[in-house]
Amino acid sequence: MALRPPAPLRAVAVLLVAAVASGCASDPPTVDPTGVDLLEIPTPSPDPDDFVSGIDNRWLPLTPGSEWVYESTDGETITVTVTDETRLVAGVRTTVVRDVVTGEDGEVVEETSDWFAQDVDGNVWYFGEETTEYDDRGRPDTAGSWEAGVDGAEAGVVMLAEPRRGDGYQQEHLAGEAEDRATVLSLDESLQIDSGSYDGLLVTEETTPLEPGLVEHKYYAPGLGLVLEQTVAGDGGEAELVGFTEAGAAR
């Protein structure tokens, strides 16, 4: 599907000319939209009519009931579940995805509800998250939570409908809190991990100006989603898919 821009997502000059972006200090930072045709990312005013019900993006299918389980090199288990819940964010009806991280002892160390919505062209937008981390004494910390339309936060793109090598886009925006960016590195990688062999993988590189030394690579399998996340620079490890339950399958 072509990246035909929905009405409220049409690019403005600030996305097309870097000089304009640098000339207005109050504007959110932007990533050169190489190949991301005429999308305004992040978007300050999404139109609900430009979004559809459900998310069937080839690289990030989020069908209620689907569940992915990942294990990380630091001993944590991450369980990602697409719920049947929705949440209205910035006027758009979003899908709620639950992310729970447990330590080696089985105790929950982090839990997050993420909000996603797909536009009419198939791009998946990220509208925010409610996240809570727990310290060694079980005390909660909600730093990192943000919601599009609140305190200047804006929705970004988490997955393109038709990614192309070199595409760059901002995934979220809340100054000083949420500024992740992604670039498409490849669409034809192969990978062998414990859960299986995968071909034709999409590989993205993620960075954030909030942690300049951190670089992550993410590998997405068509029709399945994320299968591997690697930290290639900075502090961090690796998390790989160890289990997947398709929506409607017996558990």
Secondary structure, DSSP 8 states (H G I E B T S, - for coil): ------GGGB--HHHH-HHHHHT-TTS------TT-TTB-SSBSS--GGGEESS-B-SSSB--TT-EEEEEETTS-EEEEEEEEEEEEETTEEEEEEEEEEE-TTS-EEEEEEEEEEEETTS-EEEEEEEEEEE-TT--EE-TT-EETTSTT-EEEEEE-SS--TT-EEE-EEBTTTB--EEEEEEEEEEEEETTEEEEEEEEEEEE-TTSTT-EEEEEEETTTEEEEEEEEESS--EEEEEEEE-TT---
